[in-house]
Amino acid sequence: MPNGQVTVPSGSPVLVVPANTQRLSLIIFNNGSSFIYLGGDSSITSSTGLPVDSLTPYYEDSGGQRTYLGDYYATSENSTNDVRYWERIR
């Protein structure tokens, strides 16, 4: 099961979890001190992304159905954040 850590800088979107056609579920955990913003491509901003608060997880689970299989990008508005992920695959 793939897992890892990514440093998400302020104002510069980075790839947190690459696309995976075998993905069944995913947890992205914001282990940083400020909000991160998630999106499906590198154009993500704090205005367009899904906000995830400090020390808060984001869950994606197929529940037996299809889940989002594409890239997950993140950016931060105020500071650099430590972001962790865990992915369950087939």
N, CA and C atoms as an extended XYZ file, in Angstrom:
270
Properties=species:S:1:pos:R:3:atomname:S:1:resname:S:1:resid:I:1 pbc="F F F"
N         0.839       -1.171        0.000 N   MET     1
C         0.000        0.000        0.000 CA  MET     1
C         0.885        1.235        0.000 C   MET     1
N         0.805        2.024       -1.070 N   PRO     2
C         1.642        3.212       -1.160 CA  PRO     2
C         1.319        4.223       -0.056 C   PRO     2
N         2.369        4.835        0.444 N   ASN     3
C         2.214        5.923        1.405 CA  ASN     3
C         3.420        6.830        1.280 C   ASN     3
N         3.324        8.023        1.852 N   GLY     4
C         4.453        8.929        1.757 CA  GLY     4
C         4.204       10.248        2.431 C   GLY     4
N         5.180       11.129        2.274 N   GLN     5
C         5.172       12.462        2.862 CA  GLN     5
C         5.588       13.443        1.781 C   GLN     5
N         4.921       14.593        1.738 N   VAL     6
C         5.227       15.633        0.767 CA  VAL     6
C         5.245       16.970        1.497 C   VAL     6
N         6.202       17.820        1.174 N   THR     7
C         6.236       19.177        1.698 CA  THR     7
C         5.467       20.069        0.735 C   THR     7
N         4.435       20.736        1.250 N   VAL     8
C         3.584       21.602        0.433 CA  VAL     8
C         3.927       23.055        0.760 C   VAL     8
N         4.578       23.751       -0.173 N   PRO     9
C         4.966       25.130        0.080 CA  PRO     9
C         3.808       26.111       -0.125 C   PRO     9
N         3.993       27.297        0.347 N   SER    10
C         3.004       28.358        0.187 CA  SER    10
C         2.986       28.842       -1.257 C   SER    10
N         1.790       28.861       -1.861 N   GLY    11
C         1.594       29.469       -3.171 CA  GLY    11
C         2.153       28.730       -4.371 C   GLY    11
N         2.675       27.533       -4.191 N   SER    12
C         3.255       26.782       -5.297 CA  SER    12
C         2.713       25.352       -5.281 C   SER    12
N         1.731       25.031       -6.135 N   PRO    13
C         1.125       23.704       -6.110 CA  PRO    13
C         2.139       22.593       -6.371 C   PRO    13
N         2.012       21.506       -5.620 N   VAL    14
C         2.871       20.335       -5.803 CA  VAL    14
C         1.996       19.083       -5.901 C   VAL    14
N         2.524       18.082       -6.584 N   LEU    15
C         1.843       16.801       -6.684 CA  LEU    15
C         1.997       16.073       -5.356 C   LEU    15
N         0.873       15.756       -4.726 N   VAL    16
C         0.896       15.046       -3.441 CA  VAL    16
C         0.770       13.549       -3.674 C   VAL    16
N        -0.211       13.149       -4.490 N   VAL    17
C        -0.438       11.737       -4.792 CA  VAL    17
C        -0.653       11.616       -6.297 C   VAL    17
N         0.189       10.827       -6.980 N   PRO    18
C         0.011       10.669       -8.427 CA  PRO    18
C        -1.200        9.797       -8.764 C   PRO    18
N        -1.670        9.954       -9.964 N   ALA    19
C        -2.793        9.152      -10.463 CA  ALA    19
C        -2.482        7.669      -10.313 C   ALA    19
N        -3.538        6.886      -10.022 N   ASN    20
C        -3.363        5.442       -9.852 CA  ASN    20
C        -4.665        4.749      -10.229 C   ASN    20
N        -4.646        3.989      -11.308 N   THR    21
C        -5.857        3.300      -11.774 CA  THR    21
C        -6.263        2.153      -10.860 C   THR    21
N        -5.417        1.798       -9.906 N   GLN    22
C        -5.708        0.709       -8.967 CA  GLN    22
C        -6.224        1.218       -7.617 C   GLN    22
N        -6.437        2.517       -7.485 N   ARG    23
C        -6.825        3.114       -6.203 CA  ARG    23
C        -8.213        2.668       -5.756 C   ARG    23
N        -8.295        2.232       -4.506 N   LEU    24
C        -9.577        1.904       -3.873 CA  LEU    24
C        -9.952        2.935       -2.821 C   LEU    24
N        -8.953        3.426       -2.082 N   SER    25
C        -9.207        4.468       -1.095 CA  SER    25
C        -7.927        5.246       -0.854 C   SER    25
N        -8.090        6.408       -0.235 N   LEU    26
C        -6.969        7.315       -0.031 CA  LEU    26
C        -7.236        8.166        1.199 C   LEU    26
N        -6.192        8.378        1.986 N   ILE    27
C        -6.238        9.341        3.084 CA  ILE    27
C        -5.105       10.323        2.849 C   ILE    27
N        -5.437       11.605        2.855 N   ILE    28
C        -4.436       12.665        2.826 CA  ILE    28
C        -4.566       13.395        4.154 C   ILE    28
N        -3.471       13.483        4.897 N   PHE    29
C        -3.497       14.101        6.227 CA  PHE    29
C        -2.636       15.351        6.228 C   PHE    29
N        -3.246       16.481        6.600 N   ASN    30
C        -2.511       17.738        6.714 CA  ASN    30
C        -1.845       17.777        8.081 C   ASN    30
N        -0.580       17.446        8.124 N   ASN    31
C         0.183       17.413        9.368 CA  ASN    31
C         0.859       18.754        9.648 C   ASN    31
N         0.475       19.775        8.888 N   GLY    32
C         1.070       21.098        9.021 CA  GLY    32
C         0.291       22.005        9.945 C   GLY    32
N         0.703       23.282        9.955 N   SER    33
C         0.134       24.244       10.901 CA  SER    33
C        -0.895       25.187       10.291 C   SER    33
N        -1.176       25.056        8.991 N   SER    34
C        -2.173       25.920        8.360 CA  SER    34
C        -2.949       25.126        7.304 C   SER    34
N        -3.984       25.731        6.762 N   PHE    35
C        -4.789       25.076        5.730 CA  PHE    35
C        -3.947       24.692        4.524 C   PHE    35
N        -4.299       23.547        3.900 N   ILE    36
C        -3.852       23.232        2.553 CA  ILE    36
C        -5.094       23.208        1.683 C   ILE    36
N        -4.883       23.269        0.375 N   TYR    37
C        -5.984       23.273       -0.582 CA  TYR    37
C        -5.700       22.209       -1.626 C   TYR    37
N        -6.642       21.276       -1.808 N   LEU    38
C        -6.480       20.148       -2.719 CA  LEU    38
C        -7.206       20.376       -4.035 C   LEU    38
N        -6.629       19.822       -5.101 N   GLY    39
C        -7.261       19.879       -6.403 CA  GLY    39
C        -6.676       18.833       -7.329 C   GLY    39
N        -7.244       18.713       -8.514 N   GLY    40
C        -6.867       17.682       -9.451 CA  GLY    40
C        -5.800       18.046      -10.461 C   GLY    40
N        -5.308       19.296      -10.417 N   ASP    41
C        -4.229       19.669      -11.332 CA  ASP    41
C        -3.395       20.798      -10.737 C   ASP    41
N        -2.352       21.170      -11.443 N   SER    42
C        -1.385       22.131      -10.904 CA  SER    42
C        -1.859       23.583      -10.934 C   SER    42
N        -3.084       23.833      -11.400 N   SER    43
C        -3.615       25.198      -11.384 CA  SER    43
C        -4.336       25.527      -10.070 C   SER    43
N        -4.304       24.597       -9.110 N   ILE    44
C        -5.002       24.767       -7.840 CA  ILE    44
C        -4.502       26.013       -7.092 C   ILE    44
N        -5.453       26.731       -6.489 N   THR    45
C        -5.121       27.887       -5.651 CA  THR    45
C        -5.941       27.802       -4.364 C   THR    45
N        -5.663       28.696       -3.444 N   SER    46
C        -6.457       28.730       -2.214 CA  SER    46
C        -7.897       29.165       -2.488 C   SER    46
N        -8.124       29.796       -3.629 N   SER    47
C        -9.484       30.222       -3.994 CA  SER    47
C       -10.286       29.126       -4.665 C   SER    47
N        -9.613       28.166       -5.291 N   THR    48
C       -10.322       27.140       -6.059 CA  THR    48
C       -10.251       25.741       -5.446 C   THR    48
N        -9.352       25.525       -4.510 N   GLY    49
C        -9.140       24.197       -3.960 CA  GLY    49
C       -10.053       23.847       -2.798 C   GLY    49
N       -10.084       22.575       -2.492 N   LEU    50
C       -10.821       22.065       -1.342 CA  LEU    50
C        -9.982       22.305       -0.088 C   LEU    50
N       -10.455       23.104        0.873 N   PRO    51
C        -9.648       23.386        2.063 CA  PRO    51
C        -9.609       22.209        3.031 C   PRO    51
N        -8.414       21.942        3.557 N   VAL    52
C        -8.213       20.917        4.580 CA  VAL    52
C        -7.449       21.580        5.720 C   VAL    52
N        -8.079       21.664        6.875 N   ASP    53
C        -7.501       22.357        8.030 CA  ASP    53
C        -6.276       21.630        8.576 C   ASP    53
N        -5.509       22.327        9.370 N   SER    54
C        -4.344       21.765       10.050 CA  SER    54
C        -4.740       20.557       10.899 C   SER    54
N        -3.916       19.529       10.869 N   LEU    55
C        -4.112       18.295       11.642 CA  LEU    55
C        -5.462       17.629       11.355 C   LEU    55
N        -5.850       17.666       10.069 N   THR    56
C        -7.136       17.127        9.637 CA  THR    56
C        -6.935       16.212        8.427 C   THR    56
N        -7.644       15.069        8.390 N   PRO    57
C        -7.543       14.191        7.224 CA  PRO    57
C        -8.596       14.510        6.163 C   PRO    57
N        -8.282       14.126        4.937 N   TYR    58
C        -9.234       14.096        3.834 CA  TYR    58
C        -9.324       12.634        3.411 C   TYR    58
N       -10.546       12.090        3.317 N   TYR    59
C       -10.757       10.686        2.961 CA  TYR    59
C       -11.387       10.570        1.589 C   TYR    59
N       -10.953        9.598        0.846 N   GLU    60
C       -11.586        9.229       -0.420 CA  GLU    60
C       -11.707        7.712       -0.382 C   GLU    60
N       -12.938        7.192       -0.444 N   ASP    61
C       -13.149        5.752       -0.356 CA  ASP    61
C       -14.172        5.336       -1.394 C   ASP    61
N       -13.871        4.292       -2.131 N   SER    62
C       -14.755        3.862       -3.210 CA  SER    62
C       -16.020        3.202       -2.696 C   SER    62
N       -15.972        2.609       -1.513 N   GLY    63
C       -17.141        1.920       -0.977 CA  GLY    63
C       -17.670        0.871       -1.937 C   GLY    63
N       -16.772        0.262       -2.697 N   GLY    64
C       -17.178       -0.737       -3.676 CA  GLY    64
C       -17.451       -0.150       -5.046 C   GLY    64
N       -17.453        1.153       -5.155 N   GLN    65
C       -17.671        1.837       -6.430 CA  GLN    65
C       -16.353        2.451       -6.898 C   GLN    65
N       -16.414        3.241       -7.938 N   ARG    66
C       -15.229        3.919       -8.447 CA  ARG    66
C       -14.912        5.135       -7.582 C   ARG    66
N       -13.637        5.389       -7.395 N   THR    67
C       -13.180        6.578       -6.692 CA  THR    67
C       -12.358        7.407       -7.668 C   THR    67
N       -12.017        8.623       -7.296 N   TYR    68
C       -11.192        9.467       -8.155 CA  TYR    68
C        -9.813        8.831       -8.303 C   TYR    68
N        -9.385        8.603       -9.532 N   LEU    69
C        -8.133        7.898       -9.800 CA  LEU    69
C        -7.014        8.817      -10.265 C   LEU    69
N        -7.315       10.106      -10.391 N   GLY    70
C        -6.346       11.057      -10.926 CA  GLY    70
C        -5.367       11.602       -9.895 C   GLY    70
N        -4.585       12.577      -10.344 N   ASP    71
C        -3.599       13.245       -9.491 CA  ASP    71
C        -4.277       14.071       -8.406 C   ASP    71
N        -3.617       14.189       -7.272 N   TYR    72
C        -3.997       15.115       -6.215 CA  TYR    72
C        -2.857       16.116       -6.034 C   TYR    72
N        -3.171       17.382       -6.237 N   TYR    73
C        -2.213       18.458       -6.010 CA  TYR    73
C        -2.636       19.228       -4.768 C   TYR    73
N        -1.672       19.912       -4.144 N   ALA    74
C        -1.990       20.733       -2.975 CA  ALA    74
C        -1.140       21.995       -2.996 C   ALA    74
N        -1.687       23.019       -2.384 N   THR    75
C        -0.956       24.250       -2.151 CA  THR    75
C        -1.336       24.749       -0.765 C   THR    75
N        -0.575       25.708       -0.269 N   SER    76
C        -0.840       26.302        1.037 CA  SER    76
C        -0.844       27.808        0.872 C   SER    76
N        -1.571       28.483        1.722 N   GLU    77
C        -1.684       29.930        1.602 CA  GLU    77
C        -0.644       30.674        2.436 C   GLU    77
N        -0.341       30.160        3.640 N   ASN    78
C         0.465       30.941        4.573 CA  ASN    78
C         1.833       30.376        4.921 C   ASN    78
N         1.976       29.071        4.894 N   SER    79
C         3.237       28.480        5.333 CA  SER    79
C         3.465       27.145        4.656 C   SER    79
N         4.637       26.597        4.827 N   THR    80
C         4.952       25.277        4.318 CA  THR    80
C         4.336       24.234        5.240 C   THR    80
N         3.714       23.221        4.655 N   ASN    81
C         3.027       22.192        5.433 CA  ASN    81
C         3.551       20.797        5.109 C   ASN    81
N         3.589       19.974        6.116 N   ASP    82
C         3.924       18.560        5.992 CA  ASP    82
C         2.614       17.825        5.723 C   ASP    82
N         2.543       17.112        4.595 N   VAL    83
C         1.332       16.395        4.215 CA  VAL    83
C         1.687       14.918        4.041 C   VAL    83
N         0.867       14.052        4.628 N   ARG    84
C         1.093       12.606        4.548 CA  ARG    84
C        -0.056       11.966        3.794 C   ARG    84
N         0.229       10.830        3.147 N   TYR    85
C        -0.850       10.111        2.479 CA  TYR    85
C        -0.683        8.606        2.626 C   TYR    85
N        -1.806        7.912        2.520 N   TRP    86
C        -1.867        6.449        2.537 CA  TRP    86
C        -2.916        6.049        1.516 C   TRP    86
N        -2.548        5.146        0.632 N   GLU    87
C        -3.423        4.749       -0.466 CA  GLU    87
C        -3.608        3.238       -0.468 C   GLU    87
N        -4.858        2.805       -0.516 N   ARG    88
C        -5.162        1.374       -0.627 CA  ARG    88
C        -5.444        1.074       -2.092 C   ARG    88
N        -4.759        0.069       -2.621 N   ILE    89
C        -4.908       -0.270       -4.021 CA  ILE    89
C        -5.312       -1.743       -4.179 C   ILE    89
N        -5.713       -2.103       -5.384 N   ARG    90
C        -6.061       -3.500       -5.682 CA  ARG    90
C        -4.842       -4.351       -5.672 C   ARG    90
